[in-house]
Amino acid sequence: MLKNGRAIVKSTKPYFVIQLIYETTNFVQPTILKVDSGYKYIGVSAVTPKKEVLLATIDLLDNIKKRLEICSKYRRTRRNRLRYRKPRFNNRKACR
């Protein structure tokens, strides 16, 4: 297709992708998306009647409680740092 001029190279990295220049007919393939939701992983699959087209696994975040505790500790130290600043009481201009 590339030699005949019916397609062009769209990208080479990270995958070699070509784009068709000519108009194609609409071929529709019956595909079913299946999702398996779990506690630590989510499985995703696209299946045709003959074969499996796509398979993916998504890792979910864990230790949410620990992450929230760390954020709250940082927030607490940020808020408590204010009392150690120099007192700022004479920083206004006189009104005229």
N, C-alpha and C positions, 0 to 999 in steps of 0.2 A: 504494500500500500504506500509505503514511503517512497519507493523507487518510481512508482507510477504517478505520484503526485496526488493521490487521493487522501493523504493524511499528512499532518505536520507534527513535529515534535513539540509537545507542550512543556515538559520538564524532564530533567534527567536525574535529579536528586530530590528527595531520597528514593523515588521510584521513577522508572522510565515510563512516561505517559505520552500517548499520542492522541491527537484530536482529528476526527474525521472531517473532511472538508465538504463532502457531498451529503445530500439529504438522504436519510435512511427511512425505511418504513417503520411503523410503530410495532415492534415486537414486544408483547407484554408477557412476562413470565409469572405465573402464580407463586408468590412467595409469602411465607408466614413468619412473623417475628415472634420468637418465644423468649420469655424473660423468666429467670429463676431468681427471685429475690431472697437473699439469705441475710444472716446477721453480720458476717465478715466479708462475704463476697457476693457479687451479683453476676449471674451468668446470662449472656445474651447470645442468641443464635438466630440466624436467618436460614430457613429451610424451604427447599422446593420439594415437589413430590419424589424426585429422583435422588437428590443429594443435598448436603449441607453446604451453603454458600459462604456463610460468615459465622465465626465463633469468637467470642470475646469474654474475658473475665475482668471485672472491675473490682479493685480492692477498696474497701471502705475504711474510713478512719476508725481507729480504735483508741482506747484510753481517753475518752472525751472528758471524763471527770478529772483526770490528772491535768489535761490541757487547760480546762477551765480554772482549776486551782492555781496553776502557774500564772495565767492571765490576771487573776484576782490579786495575787501577790505583787505582781508588777504594778498594778493599779494602786494598790494600797501604799506601796513605797513612793510612788509618784505623788500621791496626795499628801502623804505625811512629810514630804520634803519641803513643803511650803513654809513650815514654821521656822526653819533654819535660815531663811533669807534675812538679809539686812532689813530693818524696818524702813518703810518708805512712807513718810508722812509729810515731808516738805518737798514734794515734787510737783506742785501746782504753781502756775503763774498767777500773779495778782491781777484781779479784775480792774480795769480802768474805765 
